[in-house]
């Protein structure tokens, strides 16, 4: 295995054979690494002619696809890339562009988006990107002429990427990630997965999300491997993309895996023809039942990993065989140091429950313009993740939930994941998310949203009775809602906080 230990993304892109394939897409010729580097440098020249410097933020509003992958690789090396979700509303774009102090907006040519009016009102230059369909995948022209600025030479400490936290319970925080943070994390992912130049990732995670950018795109390129970048994720097209791409692996959030599994039995021929080395899951807990179903469907290991934006994605991961994968855990430390800390800042022993803390070269140095958040997030050099968990004697980390998501039922603390795991064991249940609902006397009580398997039925009381066999009485959901689909966030993650309000549950 040839894994890069580059300190910048520019160095990472120069790994491997220049003639080797780098970027692919449906019905397109592959772009080579040499062609990728040329386009990266020409794009950098165009940014410089606009006056864009290394420390300027460039907002990117682009759909998934090879052009977004290449444009990100370009912008991140010549400025600070700030990819945004294309489906934001005007008010959201206005907040993010202002918070970023964006110096330019890169957008797909002809795209109808409210961000255009917002950028114009803020007098932010708009750069139109137009795909060149006759050239290799990812090729494009810009509304600003390409120019020759030589190769990109960012410093390891330069900020490469700025992303916002989800902001579920408060104002979103700005997370700056340096070239060293990102290159280190890409190296960690590649090492964990034993990636080589022969591997190809099918990129179905959004490329405005750290999971897609680092685990799928940059980890692959860091070893001289390649990626296949289809349009935004579509369950009905997934197996066709898998077949055409000749991918050796893909990574996704659990809800995406579940929609893929629903169609796996109809695509057994594709699965047999495109034998995968492994399937990876991250960014949300993978129910053990879904892990087992993935392994049975694809005939390969399902690797659950643990990541977050502030760590430039990966923190822990279940290992590849022959080391054991432990369902229900997120594996062992896979890059940064990981420990468990109590509220007073004391590190705890194996087996003790507390807050997961991390430190390492992939971890952000701190939030931008937010000294209060930084004071709360860092203790003695450790970053507090906000996740509650426990590390066993073998170093495997189990997460018991987000500290902010723990349900406080009249002083009794309930971890939503524990309830999820019990309800998922019922054969009629396909998907579940447990969350806090308001209660006039207890403050909070337990509720659950459930999606049933096709053709199955069960009453609320029957499912509560099932839960009562395995859970203490106070942990059994007082309310269970059966839904055709559970509301998700922009990246497909199930979100517990605020779900009671979204579903109309009140005290």
Number of C-alpha atoms within 10 A of each C-alpha: 11 16 24 24 17 21 20 23 29 24 19 23 25 19 20 22 14 16 11 18 24 29 31 26 24 18 12 16 16 22 23 20 24 18 20 25 20 16 21 24 24 22 27 29 23 20 25 18 15 15 12 19 16 23 14 20 27 31 27 24 24 24 22 21 24 28 24 26 25 23 23 23 24 25 26 26 29 28 25 29 28 27 26 21 18 19 15 16 12 16 11 16 24 18 13 20 23 13 14 19 15 21 23 22 22 23 24 20 15 9 16 9 17 17 24 19 14 19 22 12 10 15 11 19 16 19 20 18 22 17 18 13 13 10 13 19 28 27 21 22 17 17 13 16 13 18 15 14 15 11 16 21 13 21 17 19 13 19 26 29 25 24 23 21 16 14 9 11 9 8 10 15 17 20 22 25 26 29 27 25 29 31 27 29 28 34 27 26 27 25 19 20 19 15 25 21 21 15 20 27 27 25 32 24 25 22 26 25 19 26 25 22 23 25 28 31 30 27 32 28 32 30 28 28 26 30 29 29 29 23 17 14 16 14 16 11 12 17 21 13 22 24 16 14 21 17 22 19 23 22 25 25 22 24 21 19 20 19 14 19 18 13 14 18 11 11 14 14 12 16 18 12 11 19 16 19 17 19 21 23 24 24 22 20 23 25 21 17 14 20 23 13 16 23 15 12 17 21 16 15 20 26 27 31 28 24 21 17 21 25 27 30 28 30 29 26 28 26 23 16 9 6 8 10 20 17 19 20 26 27 25 24 22 21 25 20 15 21 23 25 24 15 8 7 15 12 16 16 15 16 14 15 18 24 26 25 27 23 20 19 18 27 28 21 20 19 21 14 12 11 11 9 13 16 11 10 17 18 15 7 12 19 23 21 18 16 18 24 23 24 24 14 10 9 15 20 28 21 21 22 20 19 15 12 21 21 24 16 20 13 10 13 12 22 21 24 22 14 23 20 18 17 26 21 15 14 10 18 19 19 21 26 22 27 27 25 26 17 15 9 10 13 15 19 25 24 25 24 24 24 17 20 14 10 6 10 11 12 10 16 12 10 17 18 13 16 22 16 11 13 16 9 12 15 22 25 25 15 16 19 13 17 13 10 12 18 17 13 9 15 19 17 17 20 17 21 17 14 22 18 11 9 13 8 14 10 12
